[in-house]
Amino acid sequence: MPHTYDRMVERGISIDDLKELLESKSSTAVMQSNGRIRISNGKIVAILQLSFRGLYIVTVFREGKSRE
């Protein structure tokens, strides 16, 4: 999760923003071809990865911004 937290700080995304994204009924989730899950609310995107230990957040970015 350090990568995720670093990206959130770098991109001005708060824990509350992420929480709202993950808890909102209006957010959509799509399984990507690489097996990761993309969740978006139209403003913020979170990429999640399923592992044997659970589900973890790979990265977070603002919709429409390219990932670096």
PDB file of N, CA, C and O in Angstrom:
ATOM      1  N   MET A   1       0.805  -1.210   0.000  1.00  0.00           N
ATOM      2  CA  MET A   1       0.000   0.000   0.000  1.00  0.00           C
ATOM      3  C   MET A   1       0.848   1.275   0.000  1.00  0.00           C
ATOM      4  O   MET A   1       0.298   2.340  -0.279  1.00  0.00           O
ATOM      5  N   PRO A   2       2.154   1.232   0.296  1.00  0.00           N
ATOM      6  CA  PRO A   2       2.937   2.471   0.230  1.00  0.00           C
ATOM      7  C   PRO A   2       2.858   3.149  -1.131  1.00  0.00           C
ATOM      8  O   PRO A   2       2.771   4.375  -1.202  1.00  0.00           O
ATOM      9  N   HIS A   3       2.886   2.367  -2.221  1.00  0.00           N
ATOM     10  CA  HIS A   3       2.765   2.950  -3.556  1.00  0.00           C
ATOM     11  C   HIS A   3       1.438   3.691  -3.692  1.00  0.00           C
ATOM     12  O   HIS A   3       1.391   4.811  -4.201  1.00  0.00           O
ATOM     13  N   THR A   4       0.378   3.064  -3.239  1.00  0.00           N
ATOM     14  CA  THR A   4      -0.949   3.676  -3.334  1.00  0.00           C
ATOM     15  C   THR A   4      -0.989   4.989  -2.559  1.00  0.00           C
ATOM     16  O   THR A   4      -1.474   6.001  -3.064  1.00  0.00           O
ATOM     17  N   TYR A   5      -0.481   4.966  -1.339  1.00  0.00           N
ATOM     18  CA  TYR A   5      -0.496   6.182  -0.509  1.00  0.00           C
ATOM     19  C   TYR A   5       0.346   7.281  -1.158  1.00  0.00           C
ATOM     20  O   TYR A   5      -0.068   8.440  -1.190  1.00  0.00           O
ATOM     21  N   ASP A   6       1.524   6.925  -1.675  1.00  0.00           N
ATOM     22  CA  ASP A   6       2.371   7.916  -2.353  1.00  0.00           C
ATOM     23  C   ASP A   6       1.641   8.540  -3.535  1.00  0.00           C
ATOM     24  O   ASP A   6       1.698   9.753  -3.733  1.00  0.00           O
ATOM     25  N   ARG A   7       0.948   7.705  -4.328  1.00  0.00           N
ATOM     26  CA  ARG A   7       0.218   8.227  -5.485  1.00  0.00           C
ATOM     27  C   ARG A   7      -0.941   9.122  -5.047  1.00  0.00           C
ATOM     28  O   ARG A   7      -1.215  10.140  -5.683  1.00  0.00           O
ATOM     29  N   MET A   8      -1.616   8.747  -3.970  1.00  0.00           N
ATOM     30  CA  MET A   8      -2.727   9.565  -3.475  1.00  0.00           C
ATOM     31  C   MET A   8      -2.236  10.950  -3.060  1.00  0.00           C
ATOM     32  O   MET A   8      -2.858  11.956  -3.400  1.00  0.00           O
ATOM     33  N   VAL A   9      -1.125  11.006  -2.329  1.00  0.00           N
ATOM     34  CA  VAL A   9      -0.562  12.290  -1.903  1.00  0.00           C
ATOM     35  C   VAL A   9      -0.130  13.098  -3.126  1.00  0.00           C
ATOM     36  O   VAL A   9      -0.426  14.288  -3.232  1.00  0.00           O
ATOM     37  N   GLU A  10       0.568  12.438  -4.044  1.00  0.00           N
ATOM     38  CA  GLU A  10       1.047  13.087  -5.260  1.00  0.00           C
ATOM     39  C   GLU A  10      -0.097  13.657  -6.090  1.00  0.00           C
ATOM     40  O   GLU A  10       0.048  14.712  -6.708  1.00  0.00           O
ATOM     41  N   ARG A  11      -1.235  12.962  -6.106  1.00  0.00           N
ATOM     42  CA  ARG A  11      -2.361  13.341  -6.960  1.00  0.00           C
ATOM     43  C   ARG A  11      -3.477  14.071  -6.217  1.00  0.00           C
ATOM     44  O   ARG A  11      -4.529  14.339  -6.797  1.00  0.00           O
ATOM     45  N   GLY A  12      -3.263  14.392  -4.951  1.00  0.00           N
ATOM     46  CA  GLY A  12      -4.236  15.171  -4.188  1.00  0.00           C
ATOM     47  C   GLY A  12      -5.533  14.426  -3.909  1.00  0.00           C
ATOM     48  O   GLY A  12      -6.604  15.031  -3.882  1.00  0.00           O
ATOM     49  N   ILE A  13      -5.442  13.113  -3.702  1.00  0.00           N
ATOM     50  CA  ILE A  13      -6.616  12.294  -3.412  1.00  0.00           C
ATOM     51  C   ILE A  13      -6.567  11.904  -1.937  1.00  0.00           C
ATOM     52  O   ILE A  13      -5.581  11.329  -1.476  1.00  0.00           O
ATOM     53  N   SER A  14      -7.619  12.214  -1.209  1.00  0.00           N
ATOM     54  CA  SER A  14      -7.650  11.951   0.234  1.00  0.00           C
ATOM     55  C   SER A  14      -8.199  10.553   0.540  1.00  0.00           C
ATOM     56  O   SER A  14      -8.789   9.894  -0.316  1.00  0.00           O
ATOM     57  N   ILE A  15      -7.988  10.132   1.768  1.00  0.00           N
ATOM     58  CA  ILE A  15      -8.551   8.866   2.235  1.00  0.00           C
ATOM     59  C   ILE A  15     -10.069   8.927   2.136  1.00  0.00           C
ATOM     60  O   ILE A  15     -10.709   7.939   1.775  1.00  0.00           O
ATOM     61  N   ASP A  16     -10.648  10.084   2.455  1.00  0.00           N
ATOM     62  CA  ASP A  16     -12.110  10.244   2.350  1.00  0.00           C
ATOM     63  C   ASP A  16     -12.580  10.107   0.901  1.00  0.00           C
ATOM     64  O   ASP A  16     -13.630   9.519   0.641  1.00  0.00           O
ATOM     65  N   ASP A  17     -11.800  10.654  -0.046  1.00  0.00           N
ATOM     66  CA  ASP A  17     -12.135  10.495  -1.476  1.00  0.00           C
ATOM     67  C   ASP A  17     -12.151   9.021  -1.848  1.00  0.00           C
ATOM     68  O   ASP A  17     -13.072   8.555  -2.518  1.00  0.00           O
ATOM     69  N   LEU A  18     -11.131   8.286  -1.412  1.00  0.00           N
ATOM     70  CA  LEU A  18     -11.038   6.859  -1.723  1.00  0.00           C
ATOM     71  C   LEU A  18     -12.166   6.084  -1.060  1.00  0.00           C
ATOM     72  O   LEU A  18     -12.766   5.201  -1.674  1.00  0.00           O
ATOM     73  N   LYS A  19     -12.450   6.411   0.178  1.00  0.00           N
ATOM     74  CA  LYS A  19     -13.539   5.742   0.903  1.00  0.00           C
ATOM     75  C   LYS A  19     -14.871   5.971   0.190  1.00  0.00           C
ATOM     76  O   LYS A  19     -15.658   5.040   0.020  1.00  0.00           O
ATOM     77  N   GLU A  20     -15.118   7.214  -0.227  1.00  0.00           N
ATOM     78  CA  GLU A  20     -16.354   7.533  -0.944  1.00  0.00           C
ATOM     79  C   GLU A  20     -16.451   6.729  -2.241  1.00  0.00           C
ATOM     80  O   GLU A  20     -17.512   6.202  -2.574  1.00  0.00           O
ATOM     81  N   LEU A  21     -15.334   6.639  -2.970  1.00  0.00           N
ATOM     82  CA  LEU A  21     -15.304   5.860  -4.204  1.00  0.00           C
ATOM     83  C   LEU A  21     -15.682   4.407  -3.950  1.00  0.00           C
ATOM     84  O   LEU A  21     -16.509   3.845  -4.669  1.00  0.00           O
ATOM     85  N   LEU A  22     -15.088   3.801  -2.940  1.00  0.00           N
ATOM     86  CA  LEU A  22     -15.298   2.380  -2.677  1.00  0.00           C
ATOM     87  C   LEU A  22     -16.659   2.066  -2.073  1.00  0.00           C
ATOM     88  O   LEU A  22     -17.161   0.953  -2.234  1.00  0.00           O
ATOM     89  N   GLU A  23     -17.268   3.030  -1.379  1.00  0.00           N
ATOM     90  CA  GLU A  23     -18.554   2.787  -0.724  1.00  0.00           C
ATOM     91  C   GLU A  23     -19.759   3.260  -1.534  1.00  0.00           C
ATOM     92  O   GLU A  23     -20.891   2.901  -1.211  1.00  0.00           O
ATOM     93  N   SER A  24     -19.541   4.045  -2.565  1.00  0.00           N
ATOM     94  CA  SER A  24     -20.644   4.641  -3.316  1.00  0.00           C
ATOM     95  C   SER A  24     -21.379   3.616  -4.180  1.00  0.00           C
ATOM     96  O   SER A  24     -20.759   2.787  -4.846  1.00  0.00           O
ATOM     97  N   LYS A  25     -22.690   3.687  -4.155  1.00  0.00           N
ATOM     98  CA  LYS A  25     -23.512   2.822  -5.001  1.00  0.00           C
ATOM     99  C   LYS A  25     -23.422   3.234  -6.467  1.00  0.00           C
ATOM    100  O   LYS A  25     -23.749   2.446  -7.354  1.00  0.00           O
ATOM    101  N   SER A  26     -22.981   4.467  -6.727  1.00  0.00           N
ATOM    102  CA  SER A  26     -22.885   4.930  -8.106  1.00  0.00           C
ATOM    103  C   SER A  26     -21.544   4.590  -8.760  1.00  0.00           C
ATOM    104  O   SER A  26     -21.385   4.792  -9.964  1.00  0.00           O
ATOM    105  N   SER A  27     -20.587   4.085  -8.000  1.00  0.00           N
ATOM    106  CA  SER A  27     -19.309   3.661  -8.570  1.00  0.00           C
ATOM    107  C   SER A  27     -19.510   2.390  -9.386  1.00  0.00           C
ATOM    108  O   SER A  27     -20.368   1.563  -9.077  1.00  0.00           O
ATOM    109  N   THR A  28     -18.702   2.253 -10.431  1.00  0.00           N
ATOM    110  CA  THR A  28     -18.785   1.060 -11.273  1.00  0.00           C
ATOM    111  C   THR A  28     -17.476   0.277 -11.189  1.00  0.00           C
ATOM    112  O   THR A  28     -16.398   0.855 -11.047  1.00  0.00           O
ATOM    113  N   ALA A  29     -17.590  -1.031 -11.278  1.00  0.00           N
ATOM    114  CA  ALA A  29     -16.425  -1.909 -11.245  1.00  0.00           C
ATOM    115  C   ALA A  29     -16.383  -2.733 -12.523  1.00  0.00           C
ATOM    116  O   ALA A  29     -17.400  -3.261 -12.973  1.00  0.00           O
ATOM    117  N   VAL A  30     -15.188  -2.834 -13.102  1.00  0.00           N
ATOM    118  CA  VAL A  30     -14.985  -3.594 -14.329  1.00  0.00           C
ATOM    119  C   VAL A  30     -13.757  -4.474 -14.142  1.00  0.00           C
ATOM    120  O   VAL A  30     -12.718  -4.018 -13.664  1.00  0.00           O
ATOM    121  N   MET A  31     -13.887  -5.734 -14.521  1.00  0.00           N
ATOM    122  CA  MET A  31     -12.743  -6.641 -14.510  1.00  0.00           C
ATOM    123  C   MET A  31     -11.937  -6.383 -15.774  1.00  0.00           C
ATOM    124  O   MET A  31     -12.463  -6.493 -16.882  1.00  0.00           O
ATOM    125  N   GLN A  32     -10.670  -6.042 -15.613  1.00  0.00           N
ATOM    126  CA  GLN A  32      -9.802  -5.779 -16.757  1.00  0.00           C
ATOM    127  C   GLN A  32      -9.230  -7.086 -17.302  1.00  0.00           C
ATOM    128  O   GLN A  32      -9.267  -8.117 -16.632  1.00  0.00           O
ATOM    129  N   SER A  33      -8.710  -7.031 -18.504  1.00  0.00           N
ATOM    130  CA  SER A  33      -8.152  -8.235 -19.133  1.00  0.00           C
ATOM    131  C   SER A  33      -6.936  -8.774 -18.377  1.00  0.00           C
ATOM    132  O   SER A  33      -6.599  -9.950 -18.513  1.00  0.00           O
ATOM    133  N   ASN A  34      -6.274  -7.926 -17.583  1.00  0.00           N
ATOM    134  CA  ASN A  34      -5.116  -8.368 -16.806  1.00  0.00           C
ATOM    135  C   ASN A  34      -5.506  -8.957 -15.447  1.00  0.00           C
ATOM    136  O   ASN A  34      -4.640  -9.301 -14.642  1.00  0.00           O
ATOM    137  N   GLY A  35      -6.823  -9.069 -15.197  1.00  0.00           N
ATOM    138  CA  GLY A  35      -7.311  -9.659 -13.957  1.00  0.00           C
ATOM    139  C   GLY A  35      -7.501  -8.673 -12.825  1.00  0.00           C
ATOM    140  O   GLY A  35      -7.991  -9.042 -11.758  1.00  0.00           O
ATOM    141  N   ARG A  36      -7.129  -7.449 -13.036  1.00  0.00           N
ATOM    142  CA  ARG A  36      -7.326  -6.421 -12.004  1.00  0.00           C
ATOM    143  C   ARG A  36      -8.734  -5.840 -12.124  1.00  0.00           C
ATOM    144  O   ARG A  36      -9.383  -5.955 -13.163  1.00  0.00           O
ATOM    145  N   ILE A  37      -9.187  -5.220 -11.050  1.00  0.00           N
ATOM    146  CA  ILE A  37     -10.519  -4.628 -10.999  1.00  0.00           C
ATOM    147  C   ILE A  37     -10.369  -3.112 -11.022  1.00  0.00           C
ATOM    148  O   ILE A  37      -9.620  -2.541 -10.229  1.00  0.00           O
ATOM    149  N   ARG A  38     -11.081  -2.469 -11.933  1.00  0.00           N
ATOM    150  CA  ARG A  38     -11.061  -1.008 -12.059  1.00  0.00           C
ATOM    151  C   ARG A  38     -12.374  -0.479 -11.512  1.00  0.00           C
ATOM    152  O   ARG A  38     -13.447  -0.819 -12.011  1.00  0.00           O
ATOM    153  N   ILE A  39     -12.285   0.357 -10.480  1.00  0.00           N
ATOM    154  CA  ILE A  39     -13.475   0.969  -9.881  1.00  0.00           C
ATOM    155  C   ILE A  39     -13.412   2.465 -10.132  1.00  0.00           C
ATOM    156  O   ILE A  39     -12.388   3.102  -9.885  1.00  0.00           O
ATOM    157  N   SER A  40     -14.520   3.028 -10.626  1.00  0.00           N
ATOM    158  CA  SER A  40     -14.557   4.450 -10.957  1.00  0.00           C
ATOM    159  C   SER A  40     -15.890   5.064 -10.543  1.00  0.00           C
ATOM    160  O   SER A  40     -16.932   4.409 -10.565  1.00  0.00           O
ATOM    161  N   ASN A  41     -15.827   6.326 -10.167  1.00  0.00           N
ATOM    162  CA  ASN A  41     -17.044   7.083  -9.897  1.00  0.00           C
ATOM    163  C   ASN A  41     -17.164   8.273 -10.843  1.00  0.00           C
ATOM    164  O   ASN A  41     -17.978   9.170 -10.626  1.00  0.00           O
ATOM    165  N   GLY A  42     -16.344   8.273 -11.897  1.00  0.00           N
ATOM    166  CA  GLY A  42     -16.348   9.375 -12.854  1.00  0.00           C
ATOM    167  C   GLY A  42     -15.359  10.467 -12.520  1.00  0.00           C
ATOM    168  O   GLY A  42     -15.054  11.308 -13.366  1.00  0.00           O
ATOM    169  N   LYS A  43     -14.846  10.467 -11.282  1.00  0.00           N
ATOM    170  CA  LYS A  43     -13.858  11.458 -10.848  1.00  0.00           C
ATOM    171  C   LYS A  43     -12.539  10.801 -10.468  1.00  0.00           C
ATOM    172  O   LYS A  43     -11.461  11.289 -10.807  1.00  0.00           O
ATOM    173  N   ILE A  44     -12.647   9.686  -9.761  1.00  0.00           N
ATOM    174  CA  ILE A  44     -11.470   8.978  -9.250  1.00  0.00           C
ATOM    175  C   ILE A  44     -11.548   7.517  -9.685  1.00  0.00           C
ATOM    176  O   ILE A  44     -12.630   6.933  -9.755  1.00  0.00           O
ATOM    177  N   VAL A  45     -10.385   6.938  -9.975  1.00  0.00           N
ATOM    178  CA  VAL A  45     -10.286   5.533 -10.362  1.00  0.00           C
ATOM    179  C   VAL A  45      -9.348   4.827  -9.388  1.00  0.00           C
ATOM    180  O   VAL A  45      -8.289   5.353  -9.048  1.00  0.00           O
ATOM    181  N   ALA A  46      -9.736   3.648  -8.945  1.00  0.00           N
ATOM    182  CA  ALA A  46      -8.867   2.789  -8.143  1.00  0.00           C
ATOM    183  C   ALA A  46      -8.706   1.470  -8.888  1.00  0.00           C
ATOM    184  O   ALA A  46      -9.671   0.910  -9.407  1.00  0.00           O
ATOM    185  N   ILE A  47      -7.478   0.990  -8.929  1.00  0.00           N
ATOM    186  CA  ILE A  47      -7.189  -0.305  -9.532  1.00  0.00           C
ATOM    187  C   ILE A  47      -6.883  -1.273  -8.390  1.00  0.00           C
ATOM    188  O   ILE A  47      -5.988  -1.033  -7.580  1.00  0.00           O
ATOM    189  N   LEU A  48      -7.643  -2.374  -8.339  1.00  0.00           N
ATOM    190  CA  LEU A  48      -7.489  -3.355  -7.271  1.00  0.00           C
ATOM    191  C   LEU A  48      -7.006  -4.685  -7.830  1.00  0.00           C
ATOM    192  O   LEU A  48      -7.272  -5.026  -8.982  1.00  0.00           O
ATOM    193  N   GLN A  49      -6.297  -5.424  -6.999  1.00  0.00           N
ATOM    194  CA  GLN A  49      -5.762  -6.730  -7.374  1.00  0.00           C
ATOM    195  C   GLN A  49      -6.199  -7.760  -6.337  1.00  0.00           C
ATOM    196  O   GLN A  49      -6.039  -7.553  -5.134  1.00  0.00           O
ATOM    197  N   LEU A  50      -6.741  -8.854  -6.810  1.00  0.00           N
ATOM    198  CA  LEU A  50      -7.111  -9.959  -5.932  1.00  0.00           C
ATOM    199  C   LEU A  50      -5.887 -10.839  -5.717  1.00  0.00           C
ATOM    200  O   LEU A  50      -5.187 -11.191  -6.667  1.00  0.00           O
ATOM    201  N   SER A  51      -5.636 -11.190  -4.458  1.00  0.00           N
ATOM    202  CA  SER A  51      -4.519 -12.088  -4.150  1.00  0.00           C
ATOM    203  C   SER A  51      -5.022 -13.162  -3.196  1.00  0.00           C
ATOM    204  O   SER A  51      -6.182 -13.148  -2.785  1.00  0.00           O
ATOM    205  N   PHE A  52      -4.149 -14.084  -2.853  1.00  0.00           N
ATOM    206  CA  PHE A  52      -4.529 -15.145  -1.924  1.00  0.00           C
ATOM    207  C   PHE A  52      -4.869 -14.590  -0.545  1.00  0.00           C
ATOM    208  O   PHE A  52      -5.669 -15.180   0.180  1.00  0.00           O
ATOM    209  N   ARG A  53      -4.280 -13.483  -0.185  1.00  0.00           N
ATOM    210  CA  ARG A  53      -4.515 -12.869   1.131  1.00  0.00           C
ATOM    211  C   ARG A  53      -5.712 -11.942   1.162  1.00  0.00           C
ATOM    212  O   ARG A  53      -6.194 -11.587   2.238  1.00  0.00           O
ATOM    213  N   GLY A  54      -6.194 -11.549   0.006  1.00  0.00           N
ATOM    214  CA  GLY A  54      -7.337 -10.637  -0.030  1.00  0.00           C
ATOM    215  C   GLY A  54      -7.285  -9.737  -1.254  1.00  0.00           C
ATOM    216  O   GLY A  54      -6.720 -10.094  -2.287  1.00  0.00           O
ATOM    217  N   LEU A  55      -7.875  -8.587  -1.118  1.00  0.00           N
ATOM    218  CA  LEU A  55      -7.972  -7.612  -2.192  1.00  0.00           C
ATOM    219  C   LEU A  55      -7.144  -6.400  -1.782  1.00  0.00           C
ATOM    220  O   LEU A  55      -7.313  -5.890  -0.674  1.00  0.00           O
ATOM    221  N   TYR A  56      -6.251  -5.927  -2.654  1.00  0.00           N
ATOM    222  CA  TYR A  56      -5.486  -4.743  -2.298  1.00  0.00           C
ATOM    223  C   TYR A  56      -5.525  -3.722  -3.425  1.00  0.00           C
ATOM    224  O   TYR A  56      -5.757  -4.058  -4.586  1.00  0.00           O
ATOM    225  N   ILE A  57      -5.293  -2.464  -3.054  1.00  0.00           N
ATOM    226  CA  ILE A  57      -5.335  -1.356  -4.005  1.00  0.00           C
ATOM    227  C   ILE A  57      -3.955  -1.200  -4.625  1.00  0.00           C
ATOM    228  O   ILE A  57      -2.964  -1.025  -3.917  1.00  0.00           O
ATOM    229  N   VAL A  58      -3.896  -1.264  -5.943  1.00  0.00           N
ATOM    230  CA  VAL A  58      -2.642  -1.130  -6.670  1.00  0.00           C
ATOM    231  C   VAL A  58      -2.285   0.344  -6.830  1.00  0.00           C
ATOM    232  O   VAL A  58      -1.163   0.755  -6.534  1.00  0.00           O
ATOM    233  N   THR A  59      -3.249   1.135  -7.303  1.00  0.00           N
ATOM    234  CA  THR A  59      -3.016   2.564  -7.500  1.00  0.00           C
ATOM    235  C   THR A  59      -4.349   3.301  -7.549  1.00  0.00           C
ATOM    236  O   THR A  59      -5.412   2.697  -7.686  1.00  0.00           O
ATOM    237  N   VAL A  60      -4.262   4.622  -7.432  1.00  0.00           N
ATOM    238  CA  VAL A  60      -5.432   5.496  -7.480  1.00  0.00           C
ATOM    239  C   VAL A  60      -5.061   6.716  -8.315  1.00  0.00           C
ATOM    240  O   VAL A  60      -3.962   7.255  -8.180  1.00  0.00           O
ATOM    241  N   PHE A  61      -5.974   7.150  -9.174  1.00  0.00           N
ATOM    242  CA  PHE A  61      -5.710   8.348  -9.977  1.00  0.00           C
ATOM    243  C   PHE A  61      -7.021   9.030 -10.328  1.00  0.00           C
ATOM    244  O   PHE A  61      -8.098   8.451 -10.185  1.00  0.00           O
ATOM    245  N   ARG A  62      -6.913  10.260 -10.784  1.00  0.00           N
ATOM    246  CA  ARG A  62      -8.103  11.017 -11.187  1.00  0.00           C
ATOM    247  C   ARG A  62      -8.510  10.604 -12.603  1.00  0.00           C
ATOM    248  O   ARG A  62      -7.664  10.404 -13.475  1.00  0.00           O
ATOM    249  N   GLU A  63      -9.804  10.482 -12.808  1.00  0.00           N
ATOM    250  CA  GLU A  63     -10.364  10.107 -14.126  1.00  0.00           C
ATOM    251  C   GLU A  63      -9.888  11.119 -15.155  1.00  0.00           C
ATOM    252  O   GLU A  63      -9.897  12.325 -14.908  1.00  0.00           O
ATOM    253  N   GLY A  64      -9.471  10.612 -16.316  1.00  0.00           N
ATOM    254  CA  GLY A  64      -9.046  11.487 -17.396  1.00  0.00           C
ATOM    255  C   GLY A  64      -7.585  11.872 -17.344  1.00  0.00           C
ATOM    256  O   GLY A  64      -7.068  12.450 -18.300  1.00  0.00           O
ATOM    257  N   LYS A  65      -6.904  11.566 -16.251  1.00  0.00           N
ATOM    258  CA  LYS A  65      -5.473  11.850 -16.136  1.00  0.00           C
ATOM    259  C   LYS A  65      -4.717  10.584 -16.487  1.00  0.00           C
ATOM    260  O   LYS A  65      -5.120   9.487 -16.102  1.00  0.00           O
ATOM    261  N   SER A  66      -3.631  10.730 -17.211  1.00  0.00           N
ATOM    262  CA  SER A  66      -2.846   9.541 -17.562  1.00  0.00           C
ATOM    263  C   SER A  66      -2.068   9.068 -16.341  1.00  0.00           C
ATOM    264  O   SER A  66      -1.644   9.862 -15.501  1.00  0.00           O
ATOM    265  N   ARG A  67      -1.894   7.759 -16.268  1.00  0.00           N
ATOM    266  CA  ARG A  67      -1.102   7.173 -15.180  1.00  0.00           C
ATOM    267  C   ARG A  67       0.358   7.247 -15.560  1.00  0.00           C
ATOM    268  O   ARG A  67       0.728   6.978 -16.702  1.00  0.00           O
ATOM    269  N   GLU A  68       1.191   7.615 -14.594  1.00  0.00           N
ATOM    270  CA  GLU A  68       2.631   7.686 -14.855  1.00  0.00           C
ATOM    271  C   GLU A  68       3.326   6.505 -14.257  1.00  0.00           C
ATOM    272  O   GLU A  68       4.546   6.384 -14.370  1.00  0.00           O
TER     273      GLU A  68
END
